[in-house]
């Protein structure tokens, strides 16, 4: 059995790659449909503004996900250290 570090290094574990569930895929479809309908009804300047808005929302979501990943990774490391310290004190 490969170690987690080996799997991570070899690209077999990709924590940043989304794992879309059926629910997420449905929501993506709804968002795409709404966006398409909006673009059909908006003037060119409004479409550009909508695109800026969507891009900013996407960047914010990515930044939030990055921070959550870092916090949870740190928590996992702290938990591992605590387990090791408890085992050493037995």
Order of alpha helices (4+ residues) and beta strands (2+ residues): alpha-alpha-alpha
